């Protein structure tokens, strides 16, 4: 046994066990080697792990643990078996689930297919925009597909224009408890465009407002007809939504608008949205299409006229872990479940399949996910469960490269350039919920896996939907949670890696 490993046993497993007993899962009850007085004194100077939580001033509850990645030995834990909402740390499990099921080089195809003969530029049958579950499809890609269609010789379509979105189940929203207007909670289907968000922009014009609803990307801003906005003279509610005759119909309170601005709103009819935009792009290329009709089953015989292949899954996952896009996580998780031979009826059903997989693959015991993104606050996991996953996944080398680099910060929240501790992890944030799980490399090169969860579910349950965007006290609570996370990482770096 190396000196470094002896030190980790002494500081992490042995002295911790004698000080805190059952709080450390699997730690020995007596020291296997003589204690080093200087290191005992140093640990006492740091205090126990519960002191970090108490010092943070956080309301609610917290649970955290850290382990050696080589041995899996839990070095320190505070309520390590307590289950709390993981928020977007859930995406760590989703990434592993998708990699295991689909493989890192899996790609998603979006196709333009035609039925019937193509003679002299005239397609006698239907034209179908067929979604393949690509979560990154955007307006620019649809413009390129329309250009490919023209290059394939299509000038006219005699039949209907249809949009196939049956590769995945259709789900009205990720979390039905969220407010209608939040852009991170759109509908899901096998067709997604611009993360199923529509861009709403307003400018003061005379005594009223000029508004626009478009599907913008860099270089394209096509207006859409499937989403409408009406400015109403009122103070509250800020937004209302209803499906009115197949149109996403929104109203907004005039007193909330000011002189101008913009925001992304969720799309509730993904197939109609993509069809609306593709019609515009086809028209630019001289091809006039009828209004789109949604299609859940592709015809057996169809000719591929144009297609787009997505980036490989491992690239999409790295993007998902960095930007924490909820729709990406849900579509990837659903596509993994479908690939396992099951068409789930809901996100919860798909998450249950992921739960079963995690139990078999990693032996998780207390984790119960209700979706693949972490947006649903009914999900629960424990630090110990996540540590088991992280330690096992580190041995394969697939997970840490996908994770986001988390900078170390000082007491005022400023990034410390050149800090000797390096962290790659997944963050998770909801109102009054904060999580961080991943890997840290200490000054001496020791690599540790850690999981930190905190939540005040009582305060969260009291939030009114009208206050959901910025509930009172949520930002201050979140800052305290992040300071606690930084303090714990600093602590573990000093105790187990220097």
C-alpha positions as CSV (number, residue, x, y, z in Angstrom):
1,X,0.0,0.0,0.0
2,X,1.4,3.4,-1.0
3,X,1.9,6.2,1.5
4,X,-0.9,8.2,-0.3
5,X,-3.3,5.3,0.1
6,X,-2.4,5.0,3.8
7,X,-3.1,8.6,4.2
8,X,-6.5,8.4,2.6
9,X,-7.5,5.5,4.8
10,X,-6.3,7.3,7.9
11,X,-7.9,10.7,7.1
12,X,-11.0,9.5,5.3
13,X,-12.0,6.1,6.5
14,X,-10.5,5.4,9.9
15,X,-10.5,8.6,11.8
16,X,-13.8,9.5,10.2
17,X,-15.3,6.3,11.5
18,X,-14.2,6.8,15.0
19,X,-15.5,10.4,15.0
20,X,-18.9,9.9,13.2
21,X,-19.6,6.2,13.4
22,X,-22.5,5.0,11.1
23,X,-22.5,8.1,9.0
24,X,-19.7,6.5,6.9
25,X,-21.1,3.6,4.9
26,X,-18.7,0.7,4.9
27,X,-15.9,2.4,6.9
28,X,-14.0,0.2,9.4
29,X,-14.6,0.8,13.1
30,X,-11.0,0.7,14.3
31,X,-7.8,1.9,12.7
32,X,-5.8,-0.6,10.8
33,X,-2.6,1.4,11.3
34,X,-1.3,3.7,14.1
35,X,-2.9,7.2,13.8
36,X,-0.7,10.1,12.8
37,X,-1.2,12.7,15.4
38,X,-0.4,15.6,13.1
39,X,-3.0,14.5,10.6
40,X,-5.6,13.9,13.3
41,X,-5.1,17.4,14.6
42,X,-5.4,18.7,11.0
43,X,-8.8,16.9,10.6
44,X,-10.1,18.2,13.9
45,X,-9.1,21.7,12.8
46,X,-11.4,21.3,9.7
47,X,-14.3,20.1,11.9
48,X,-16.9,17.5,10.9
49,X,-18.7,17.6,7.5
50,X,-22.0,18.6,9.1
51,X,-20.3,21.8,10.2
52,X,-20.0,22.8,6.5
53,X,-23.8,22.5,6.1
54,X,-24.5,24.4,9.3
55,X,-22.1,27.2,8.4
56,X,-23.8,27.6,4.9
57,X,-27.0,28.9,6.5
58,X,-29.1,26.9,4.1
59,X,-32.7,26.1,5.1
60,X,-34.0,22.7,4.3
61,X,-31.8,19.6,4.0
62,X,-28.4,18.6,2.6
63,X,-26.7,15.3,1.9
64,X,-23.2,14.8,0.4
65,X,-20.4,12.2,0.2
66,X,-17.0,11.8,-1.4
67,X,-15.2,8.6,-2.4
68,X,-11.8,7.5,-3.8
69,X,-12.3,6.6,-7.5
70,X,-9.8,3.8,-7.4
71,X,-11.2,1.8,-4.5
72,X,-14.7,3.2,-4.2
73,X,-14.0,3.8,-0.5
74,X,-16.3,6.4,0.9
75,X,-14.0,8.9,2.6
76,X,-16.6,11.1,4.1
77,X,-20.4,11.4,4.1
78,X,-23.1,13.5,5.7
79,X,-26.6,11.9,5.3
80,X,-25.2,9.8,2.5
81,X,-28.3,7.7,2.2
82,X,-30.8,10.5,2.3
83,X,-32.7,10.9,-1.0
84,X,-33.1,14.4,-2.3
85,X,-34.1,15.9,-5.7
86,X,-31.1,15.7,-8.0
87,X,-32.4,18.3,-10.5
88,X,-30.2,18.3,-13.7
89,X,-27.6,16.0,-12.1
90,X,-30.1,13.4,-13.4
91,X,-28.6,14.0,-16.9
92,X,-25.5,12.1,-15.7
93,X,-27.6,8.9,-15.5
94,X,-29.4,9.7,-18.8
95,X,-26.0,10.1,-20.6
96,X,-24.8,6.7,-19.3
97,X,-28.2,5.1,-20.2
98,X,-28.0,6.4,-23.7
99,X,-24.4,5.5,-24.2
100,X,-25.0,2.0,-23.0
101,X,-28.1,1.5,-25.2
102,X,-27.3,3.4,-28.3
103,X,-23.5,3.7,-28.4
104,X,-21.4,6.8,-28.6
105,X,-21.5,7.0,-32.4
106,X,-25.3,6.8,-32.7
107,X,-26.8,9.4,-35.0
108,X,-30.3,10.7,-35.7
109,X,-31.6,11.1,-39.2
110,X,-34.2,13.6,-40.4
111,X,-35.4,12.8,-43.9
112,X,-37.6,14.2,-46.6
113,X,-39.4,11.3,-48.3
114,X,-41.9,11.2,-51.1
115,X,-44.7,8.8,-52.1
116,X,-45.7,8.3,-55.7
117,X,-43.7,8.9,-58.8
118,X,-41.4,11.9,-59.5
119,X,-41.8,12.9,-63.2
120,X,-40.4,16.1,-64.7
121,X,-40.0,17.7,-61.3
122,X,-43.6,16.9,-60.2
123,X,-44.1,14.6,-57.2
124,X,-47.4,12.8,-57.8
125,X,-47.8,11.7,-54.2
126,X,-47.2,13.1,-50.7
127,X,-44.1,14.8,-49.4
128,X,-43.2,13.9,-45.8
129,X,-40.8,15.6,-43.4
130,X,-39.8,12.6,-41.2
131,X,-38.3,13.3,-37.8
132,X,-35.9,10.8,-36.4
133,X,-35.7,12.2,-32.8
134,X,-32.8,14.6,-33.5
135,X,-32.8,17.0,-30.5
136,X,-30.5,19.6,-32.2
137,X,-32.5,20.1,-35.4
138,X,-32.9,23.8,-36.2
139,X,-34.2,26.2,-38.8
140,X,-30.8,26.3,-40.6
141,X,-30.9,22.6,-41.1
142,X,-34.5,22.7,-42.5
143,X,-33.3,25.4,-44.9
144,X,-30.5,23.0,-46.1
145,X,-33.0,20.2,-46.5
146,X,-35.2,22.4,-48.6
147,X,-32.2,23.2,-50.8
148,X,-31.5,19.5,-51.1
149,X,-35.1,18.9,-52.1
150,X,-34.7,21.4,-54.9
151,X,-31.4,19.9,-56.0
152,X,-33.2,16.5,-56.2
153,X,-35.3,17.9,-58.9
154,X,-38.6,18.5,-57.1
155,X,-40.5,21.6,-58.3
156,X,-44.0,20.7,-57.4
157,X,-45.9,18.5,-55.0
158,X,-49.3,17.3,-56.0
159,X,-50.1,15.4,-52.9
160,X,-50.3,16.4,-49.2
161,X,-47.5,17.7,-47.1
162,X,-47.1,15.7,-43.9
163,X,-44.8,15.7,-40.9
164,X,-43.9,12.4,-39.2
165,X,-43.1,12.7,-35.5
166,X,-43.8,9.1,-34.4
167,X,-40.3,8.0,-33.7
168,X,-40.9,9.1,-30.1
169,X,-44.1,9.4,-28.0
170,X,-45.9,12.7,-28.1
171,X,-45.9,14.4,-24.6
172,X,-47.5,17.7,-23.9
173,X,-44.7,19.0,-21.6
174,X,-41.8,17.8,-19.6
175,X,-43.2,18.8,-16.3
176,X,-46.9,19.7,-16.2
177,X,-46.4,21.5,-12.8
178,X,-44.3,24.2,-14.5
179,X,-45.8,27.5,-15.7
180,X,-47.1,27.5,-19.3
181,X,-44.6,30.1,-20.5
182,X,-41.2,28.7,-19.5
183,X,-39.1,27.9,-22.6
184,X,-37.3,25.0,-20.9
185,X,-40.5,23.0,-20.6
186,X,-41.8,22.4,-24.1
187,X,-43.7,19.5,-25.7
188,X,-41.9,16.4,-26.9
189,X,-42.3,14.2,-29.9
190,X,-40.1,12.5,-32.6
191,X,-39.8,15.9,-34.3
192,X,-38.1,18.9,-32.5
193,X,-37.1,22.2,-33.9
194,X,-35.0,24.9,-32.2
195,X,-35.5,22.9,-28.9
196,X,-39.3,23.3,-29.5
197,X,-39.2,27.0,-28.7
198,X,-40.6,29.9,-30.6
199,X,-39.1,33.4,-30.4
200,X,-41.4,36.1,-29.2
201,X,-40.3,39.7,-29.7
202,X,-42.1,43.0,-29.0
203,X,-41.5,46.7,-29.6
204,X,-43.6,49.6,-28.6
205,X,-45.5,51.1,-31.6
206,X,-47.6,54.1,-31.1
207,X,-50.1,53.4,-28.3
208,X,-49.6,49.7,-28.6
209,X,-47.0,47.0,-29.5
210,X,-45.7,45.3,-32.6
211,X,-45.1,41.6,-31.9
212,X,-43.4,38.9,-33.9
213,X,-43.4,35.1,-33.4
214,X,-40.6,33.4,-35.4
215,X,-38.3,30.4,-35.6
216,X,-35.0,32.3,-35.7
217,X,-31.5,30.9,-35.9
218,X,-28.4,32.7,-37.1
219,X,-29.2,33.9,-40.6
220,X,-32.9,32.9,-40.6
221,X,-36.0,34.4,-39.0
222,X,-39.0,32.9,-40.6
223,X,-42.3,34.0,-39.1
224,X,-44.6,31.2,-37.9
225,X,-48.4,30.9,-38.2
226,X,-48.9,28.0,-35.7
227,X,-48.1,30.3,-32.7
228,X,-49.9,33.6,-32.1
229,X,-49.5,36.4,-29.5
230,X,-52.0,39.0,-28.4
231,X,-51.1,41.9,-26.1
232,X,-53.9,42.4,-23.5
233,X,-54.2,45.5,-21.3
234,X,-53.7,44.0,-17.8
235,X,-51.1,43.5,-15.1
236,X,-51.5,39.8,-14.3
237,X,-51.2,37.1,-15.3
238,X,-48.2,37.9,-17.4
239,X,-48.9,35.1,-19.9
240,X,-51.8,32.8,-20.7
241,X,-51.9,29.9,-23.1
242,X,-54.5,27.8,-24.9
243,X,-54.6,25.5,-27.8
244,X,-57.1,27.2,-30.1
245,X,-58.1,25.3,-33.2
246,X,-54.7,23.9,-33.6
247,X,-52.8,27.1,-32.9
248,X,-50.6,27.9,-29.9
249,X,-52.5,30.9,-28.7
250,X,-50.8,33.2,-26.2
251,X,-51.7,36.5,-24.5
252,X,-49.3,38.7,-22.6
253,X,-50.0,41.5,-20.1
254,X,-49.2,44.9,-21.6
255,X,-48.0,46.3,-18.3
256,X,-45.2,43.6,-18.2
257,X,-43.6,44.6,-21.6
258,X,-41.9,48.0,-21.2
259,X,-40.5,49.5,-24.4
260,X,-39.4,46.2,-26.0
261,X,-37.8,42.9,-25.5
262,X,-37.8,39.2,-26.4
263,X,-38.0,35.7,-24.9
264,X,-38.3,32.1,-26.0
265,X,-41.7,30.5,-25.4
266,X,-42.3,26.7,-25.5
267,X,-43.9,25.0,-28.5
268,X,-46.8,22.7,-27.7
269,X,-47.3,21.4,-31.3
270,X,-43.8,20.3,-32.5
271,X,-44.9,18.7,-35.8
272,X,-47.0,21.8,-36.8
273,X,-44.0,24.0,-35.9
274,X,-41.5,22.1,-38.0
275,X,-44.0,21.9,-40.8
276,X,-44.8,25.6,-40.7
277,X,-41.1,26.5,-41.0
278,X,-40.3,23.9,-43.6
279,X,-43.1,25.2,-45.8
280,X,-41.4,28.6,-45.7
281,X,-38.0,27.2,-46.6
282,X,-39.5,25.2,-49.4
283,X,-41.3,28.2,-50.8
284,X,-38.0,30.1,-50.8
285,X,-36.7,27.3,-53.1
286,X,-39.8,27.6,-55.4
287,X,-41.7,24.6,-54.0
288,X,-45.2,25.4,-52.7
289,X,-46.5,23.0,-50.1
290,X,-50.0,22.6,-48.6
291,X,-50.5,23.1,-44.8
292,X,-48.7,20.4,-42.8
293,X,-50.6,17.4,-41.5
294,X,-49.2,15.4,-38.6
295,X,-48.4,11.7,-39.2
296,X,-47.6,9.1,-36.6
297,X,-46.8,6.1,-39.0
298,X,-44.5,6.3,-42.0
299,X,-45.7,4.6,-45.2
300,X,-43.9,1.4,-46.1
301,X,-42.9,2.5,-49.5
302,X,-41.3,6.0,-49.7
303,X,-38.4,7.5,-51.6
304,X,-35.7,9.4,-49.7
305,X,-35.3,12.8,-51.4
306,X,-33.1,14.5,-48.9
307,X,-31.7,13.8,-45.4
308,X,-29.7,15.2,-42.6
309,X,-27.6,13.2,-40.2
310,X,-27.0,14.5,-36.7
311,X,-23.8,14.8,-34.8
312,X,-22.8,11.6,-33.1
313,X,-24.3,10.9,-29.7
314,X,-21.2,11.5,-27.7
315,X,-20.9,15.1,-29.1
316,X,-24.6,15.7,-28.4
317,X,-24.2,14.5,-24.8
318,X,-21.2,16.8,-24.2
319,X,-23.4,19.7,-25.4
320,X,-26.2,18.5,-23.1
321,X,-24.0,18.3,-20.1
322,X,-22.6,21.7,-20.7
323,X,-25.8,23.6,-21.4
324,X,-28.2,21.3,-19.5
325,X,-30.9,21.4,-22.2
326,X,-34.0,19.6,-20.9
327,X,-35.5,18.7,-24.2
328,X,-32.2,17.1,-25.4
329,X,-32.1,14.9,-22.3
330,X,-35.7,13.8,-22.6
331,X,-35.4,13.0,-26.3
332,X,-32.2,11.0,-25.8
333,X,-33.6,9.2,-22.8
334,X,-36.8,8.3,-24.7
335,X,-34.8,7.2,-27.8
336,X,-32.8,4.9,-25.6
337,X,-36.0,3.4,-24.1
338,X,-37.5,2.9,-27.6
339,X,-34.2,1.3,-28.8
340,X,-34.6,-1.2,-25.9
341,X,-37.9,-2.3,-27.5
342,X,-40.4,-0.3,-25.5
343,X,-42.5,2.7,-26.7
344,X,-43.2,4.4,-23.4
345,X,-46.5,6.1,-22.7
346,X,-45.0,8.9,-20.7
347,X,-41.7,10.3,-19.4
348,X,-42.2,8.5,-16.1
349,X,-42.6,5.2,-17.9
350,X,-39.4,5.8,-19.8
351,X,-37.6,6.9,-16.6
352,X,-38.8,3.7,-14.9
353,X,-37.0,1.7,-17.6
354,X,-33.9,3.8,-16.9
355,X,-34.2,3.1,-13.2
356,X,-34.3,-0.6,-13.8
357,X,-31.2,-0.3,-16.0
358,X,-29.3,1.7,-13.4
359,X,-30.2,-0.8,-10.7
360,X,-28.9,-3.7,-12.8
361,X,-25.8,-1.8,-14.1
362,X,-24.7,0.0,-11.0
363,X,-26.6,-1.5,-8.1
364,X,-28.4,1.8,-7.3
365,X,-30.9,1.2,-4.4
366,X,-32.7,4.4,-3.6
367,X,-32.8,6.4,-6.8
368,X,-36.2,7.0,-8.5
369,X,-36.2,9.2,-11.5
370,X,-39.4,10.5,-13.0
371,X,-37.9,11.9,-16.2
372,X,-34.5,12.1,-18.0
373,X,-33.7,15.8,-17.4
374,X,-34.3,16.4,-13.7
375,X,-37.0,19.0,-14.3
376,X,-39.6,17.0,-12.3
377,X,-38.9,17.6,-8.7
378,X,-40.4,14.2,-7.7
379,X,-37.2,12.5,-8.7
380,X,-35.0,11.3,-5.8
381,X,-31.4,10.0,-5.4
382,X,-28.8,9.7,-2.7
383,X,-25.2,10.7,-2.6
384,X,-24.3,7.0,-2.1
385,X,-26.2,5.9,-5.2
386,X,-24.5,8.6,-7.3
387,X,-21.1,7.7,-6.0
388,X,-21.6,4.1,-7.0
389,X,-22.4,5.2,-10.5
390,X,-19.5,7.7,-10.7
391,X,-16.9,5.3,-9.4
392,X,-18.0,2.5,-11.8
393,X,-18.3,4.9,-14.8
394,X,-14.9,6.4,-14.1
395,X,-13.3,3.0,-14.8
396,X,-14.7,3.0,-18.3
397,X,-13.4,6.5,-19.0
398,X,-16.6,7.6,-20.8
399,X,-18.2,10.0,-18.3
400,X,-15.7,12.6,-17.1
401,X,-14.8,13.8,-20.6
402,X,-18.5,14.6,-21.1
403,X,-18.8,16.7,-18.0
404,X,-18.5,20.4,-17.6
405,X,-15.4,22.0,-16.1
406,X,-16.5,23.7,-12.9
407,X,-14.2,26.6,-11.8
408,X,-13.2,27.1,-8.2
409,X,-14.3,30.4,-6.7
410,X,-13.3,32.6,-3.8
411,X,-15.6,33.6,-0.9
412,X,-17.0,36.4,-3.1
413,X,-17.9,34.1,-6.0
414,X,-15.0,35.2,-8.2
415,X,-13.3,32.6,-10.3
416,X,-9.8,31.6,-9.0
417,X,-7.6,31.4,-12.0
418,X,-5.1,28.5,-11.9
419,X,-6.7,26.9,-8.8
420,X,-4.9,23.6,-8.2
421,X,-8.2,21.6,-7.7
422,X,-9.8,20.6,-11.0
423,X,-13.5,19.8,-11.1
424,X,-15.6,18.1,-13.9
425,X,-19.2,17.7,-12.8
426,X,-22.9,18.1,-13.6
427,X,-24.8,20.9,-11.9
428,X,-28.4,20.8,-11.0
429,X,-30.6,23.8,-10.2
430,X,-34.3,24.2,-9.5
431,X,-35.9,26.8,-7.2
432,X,-34.6,25.9,-3.7
433,X,-32.9,22.8,-5.1
434,X,-29.2,22.5,-5.9
435,X,-27.0,19.6,-6.8
436,X,-23.5,18.9,-8.0
437,X,-22.0,15.6,-8.8
438,X,-18.8,14.5,-10.6
439,X,-15.1,14.3,-10.2
440,X,-12.3,16.3,-8.7
441,X,-8.6,16.1,-9.0
442,X,-6.7,17.4,-6.0
443,X,-3.3,19.1,-5.9
444,X,-1.4,15.8,-5.5
445,X,-3.3,14.1,-8.4
446,X,-5.7,12.2,-6.2
447,X,-9.0,11.7,-8.0
448,X,-12.2,11.7,-6.0
449,X,-15.9,11.3,-6.9
450,X,-18.4,13.3,-5.1
451,X,-22.1,14.0,-4.8
452,X,-23.7,17.1,-3.1
453,X,-27.5,17.6,-2.9
454,X,-29.4,20.3,-1.0
455,X,-33.1,21.2,-1.1
456,X,-35.8,23.0,0.8
457,X,-38.8,21.2,-0.6
458,X,-41.2,22.9,1.9
459,X,-40.5,26.4,0.6
460,X,-40.5,25.1,-3.0
461,X,-44.0,23.7,-2.6
462,X,-45.3,27.1,-1.5
463,X,-44.2,28.9,-4.6
464,X,-47.1,30.4,-6.6
465,X,-46.9,29.8,-10.4
466,X,-47.1,33.6,-10.9
467,X,-43.8,33.9,-9.0
468,X,-42.0,30.9,-10.6
469,X,-39.5,32.8,-12.7
470,X,-37.9,34.6,-9.7
471,X,-39.5,33.4,-6.4
472,X,-38.5,35.4,-3.4
473,X,-35.4,34.2,-1.7
474,X,-34.5,31.6,-4.4
475,X,-31.4,33.3,-5.7
476,X,-30.0,33.9,-2.3
477,X,-30.7,30.3,-1.3
478,X,-29.0,29.1,-4.5
479,X,-25.9,31.2,-3.8
480,X,-25.5,29.7,-0.4
481,X,-25.8,26.2,-1.9
482,X,-23.1,26.9,-4.4
483,X,-20.8,28.3,-1.7
484,X,-21.4,25.2,0.3
485,X,-20.4,23.1,-2.7
486,X,-17.2,25.0,-3.1
487,X,-16.4,24.8,0.6
488,X,-16.8,21.0,0.5
489,X,-14.6,20.6,-2.5
490,X,-11.9,22.7,-0.9
491,X,-12.3,20.7,2.3
492,X,-11.9,17.4,0.4
493,X,-9.0,18.6,-1.6
494,X,-7.2,19.6,1.6
495,X,-8.0,16.4,3.6
496,X,-7.6,13.8,0.9
497,X,-5.4,15.2,-1.8
498,X,-2.5,17.3,-0.4
